[in-house]
């Protein structure tokens, strides 16, 4: 069997079999197949797609390329959430302890931010001392003891995905539905979890710009999960504006703590946490209906049990839980600037990707996985789509270190907003459920 023959077969639109996909994945992980040949294969998949059978095979073989976590010693049904990524998406920091406080174990293997999107690991690592690099036995022990842990992908955990994602990132093949599905599901199932709730985002800040493309991805994710013998539900959610108010690592942690303490009201962030969390409770057979599950989660928030679970998670992973009472123990730049509305009217639209890019320019994100990030910079969004704003009133607060990065970020924001004289209806956050 030759690599070039497999590439040509896929280039010609033919379906690959298990032996051919196995040959590619095994050879690439062993570094017997060079990057340039795998890049050619990825581009063929990008343009010609994969059948569902091929995608399921690719997922299983990627999952089997390295270590997997064995959570069978935890008898309760384990449920995880995965978001396809967006701007200001800090849901996992609230959702994992919230759902765990309701009795569902939540083991999470998460990722870092890249480009305009933020990463859960980066947010958590802005907490002083927080360690996302746990050994398997420590990960399992923590999930058993407190009900949740959020860690990163180790070198030996699904190495095929790690290598393929790095190559996809530099070859323009990230937003291929078969490749996205195989990447997400291989890691999630390898983590030992039984059920999954997918948050598939659509809009100007999402990888899936249209609702139809988001639905296509959701169906593929659910189908592959079921093929591997697990359960899944997906929600299509809006990413035409940042989620919550904060964009940037420390700023988002502080916002999450305030929500868990019920000090502030962030309607869209709370809504999506309750909707996703309720489905996790139903999938985990803890509650019989979405409404009952949402009521349970509301009670866990109000009683302080979700906040206590967050405290336990932070302490278990070496973090300074003092941030709960003194959030500014997280690094936040003392330099800030207001970006003011150029005219009065209603916020008609945001280019959310550009808002994410502005935060990245300030230093809160990275272009490549090796880029350093600054936990203490970012921005706050003061208005949602449909809100009225007076000329000269703040739209954003930017936290920055360098004047040059501030100027560049402000240019991005200036092109990212549309203000109308006509009243605009607010955006619907939950667009559709896919089962």
C-alpha positions, 0 to 999 in steps of 0.5 A: 500500500502506498500513500500516494495511491490513497491520496489519489483515490480520495482526490478522485472522490472515491471512498476509503476503507478501514485499511487505507485510513489506518495506514494513513493515521498510523504512518502519520503518527509514526512520522513515516508519512511526511507533512506534505503528503498528509496536507494533500490528503487533508485538502482532498477531504476539505474539497470532496468531503467524506462519507459518514462511514469514512468519518466514523472510521477516521474518528475511531482510528484517531481515538485508538492512536494513543492513550485513553482514559478509563473512567469505568470505576465511576459508576454514574453516567459521565457527561461532557459539553463541547463548544465549537468555539467563539468569542467570550465563550467561557461557559465551561468554567460555570457549567462544569461545576454547576452540573457536577454540583447536581450530581453528574460527573463532568470530565473535560479534556479542553483546548487552547484558544487560536485566532479569534476564539478563546480557549478554556485552558488559557482562561483557567491558567489565568488563575494563579497556580491552576494546573491543567496538565494532570496525569490520568490517575489524578484526573480520574481521582479528582472526577471521583472525589469532586465530580469534575476536572478540566485538563488539556490534551497530553502528548500521548492522548489521541496524538493523531488529533494533535498532529492533524490539527496542527497541520490543518491549522496551517493548511486552511483545512480547519473548517472541514466538517468531517475533520472537525467531527473526527477531531472533536469526537476522538478526544471526547470519547477517548476521555471516557465520557458516556454522553455529550452535549454539543454547543454548535455555534453559528454567526459572524464569530463562529467557524460555521457562518450559517445555521445550515452549516451548523446543523450539518456539523451537529448531525455529523457529531451526533452520528459519529458519537452514536456510531461509537456507542455513546449518547449526544444532543446538540444545540445550535447557538448564536455567535453573532455577538460575544457571549457575556460581556468579557473577552479576555482570559482574566476578565472572563474568569472574573465574570464567571466568578461573579455569575457563580456568586450571583453578584451580576446578571449576564442574561445570555451567559446564564441562559446558555449555561442553564440550557446546556446544563439541563440537557446534560442532566437529562442525558445523564438520567438525573432529571426527567425533563429540561424544565425540571433540570433547569430548576435544579440548576437554578437552585444549585446556583442560588444555594452556592453549591455551584460556587463551592464546586468551582472552589473545590476544582480550583484548589484540587488543580493547584489554583489560588481559590482566593480569587473567589473573594478577591478576583483581582488576584487574577492579572488585569492590566491597569491600563484601560481605554473607552471605545465610544459610540460614533453616533447614536442609534441601535446596535444593528450588528457586530462582526464578532470575529473582528471583536475577537481579533481586536482582543487577540491584537491586545495580546489575549489570543494567539495566531499559532499554538506557540505564541505567548498570551497576556492573561491581563488584557482584553475587552468588555462589551457594554451593549448587545445587538438591539440596545440603544446607545447615545453618541459618545457613550462607551461601547467597549472598555479595552484593557491593554499594555502597549499604545500601538496594540490599543490603536490597532484594536480600536481600528478593528472595533471601528469596522466591527460595529453597525449602528442603525437609526431603526429599532432592532430586535434582540438576537435569539440565543438558542436557535435549534436543538438537534437530536 
